[in-house]
């Protein structure tokens, strides 16, 4: 998997002479849908986990109003929860690669949509003061999602962006049919800086 990520990074860097290459980063508000239901009585409640994302983007202008924007992002996701009265969290860190179609509605405002693939690079389960990491057999190492967003260019090389990504496959790696296999749900707010 490390070789695949390296190849993606090299291709991304090789095409960085596009019209709008830059860095982006910001806030993640993440959850796992159906997390309570998947564990029945064990999980009493779930709540939003606040974290961050950071990475690179490369916007390829097709026309003045339409462009394609691939990105490569480190994104920390997951959920906070309470089980049997004990606070905990599930942290899932991904290298995400979205490819978005962007449509400009005027000179500054844009909407975007597109698929995303994510590669799990770190996981941690916290139950009270106990931490369990590297649970390779528990989680799917590849995540598929679809992103919808909008944004506004503040200046030629600065933009604000809000995006929602909803998971298409469950986060748990299980051969059994799980009716409520939780899926990633992430609302992200970003600042983009063109280089």
Number of C-alpha atoms within 10 A of each C-alpha: 10 9 8 9 14 11 12 14 14 12 11 18 13 10 11 18 12 11 12 17 22 18 17 22 20 18 19 24 20 25 25 25 20 17 21 19 16 15 14 11 11 13 19 16 16 20 16 19 21 18 16 18 21 18 18 22 23 23 22 20 15 10 9 10 13 17 16 17 20 17 21 24 19 20 25 26 25 29 23 21 23 18 18 10 12 12 17 20 21 21 20 20 19 22 22 23 22 23 22 22 18 23 18 18 12 9 10 13 16 18 19 22 21 18 17 22 17 20 20 21 18 16 21 16 19 16 16 13 8 8 12 11 12 12 11 13 10 12 17 15 18 17 21 21 21 17 19 17 19 18 21 17 16 12 11 10 13 15 18 18 21 18 18 19 22 20 20 16 15 21 23 15 14 13 6 6 7 11 9 15 19 22 22 24 22 26 19 22 21 19 17 23 19 18 11
